[in-house]
Every structure is written in C-alpha cells, then in structure tokens.
Amino acid sequence: MTIQIGEPISEGFVTGFKRARCSLNFAIPQSHWIDKVLPGLGYGKTRIIEIPLPEKAFPEIFPQALDELSHAQRYFNEGVYDKTVANCRNAIEPVKRNWKNLENKSPVIQGMNG
C-alpha cells in the first residue's frame, strides 16, 4: 500500500485537512476472477486451458512452439479463430513429429510415460 500526503487544504470552510492519495494492490485468485468477477462484469463464462510448458523436455522445439501459442492467443483475443487453431497446430506438430526421438533422449518425457 502506498500513501501520499500533500499540502494542507484551505478551500472555503474546509481547513486543516491534507489531501491524500492511497494505492492498494491485492491479489484475486484466478478461479474467483474467472468464476465470479468476469461473469459479473458481463463477460459470461470463461474457460482457461492450462498447458504445461516442458521447456527442458523440448529444448530444440520449445521456443518456436511457445511463439506459436503466443500468436494463437493474440488471434483468439482478436476473434480470428481460424488462425488461432492454425497456430495451435503449428505449436503441437513439431512435438508430434519428434515424439519418439524426444522420448528416447529426454528423461523428462520418459518420466511422463510412467
């Protein structure tokens, strides 16, 4: 919290007070924001899809895949859904193509397979 106090006020019949400004920062849990706040603001229901980002599992393809997901989110926000889907596919395809090779090289992926 930040509080700033300025000069005394002497306006009309109000004297002896000081102007103050206060900034409050607080955290709202994501689930509360999605389930309660946004619908109350007229945004309707929202669904969040969480995608694990296994950077260590895919060091060769991860940066490009993450870039494609960023583009997909931008297109989704703009309502350009065909490009959203295309960018999601672009993010996933290199992983699918290289899965067996990655599976043999990466202890992280081997752990994912049980």
C-alpha positions, 0 to 999 in steps of 0.5 A: 500500500502506498500513501501520499500526503500533500499540502494542507487544504484551505478551500472555503470552510474546509481547513486543516485537512491534507489531501491524500492519495492511497494505492492498494494492490491485492491479489484475486485468485484466478478461479474467483476472477474467472468464476465470479468477477468476469461473469459479473462484469458481463463477460459470461463464462470463461474457460482457461486451458492450462498447458504445461510448458516442458521447456527442458523436455523440448529444448530444440522445439520449445521456443518456436512452439511457445511463439506459436501459442503466443500468436494463437492467443493474440488471434483468439483475443482478436476473434480470428479463430481460424488462425488461432487453431492454425497456430495451435497446430503449428505449436503441437506438430513439431512435438508430434513429429519428434515424439519418439526421438524426444522420448528416447533422449529426454528423461523428462518425457520418459518420466511422463510415460510412467 
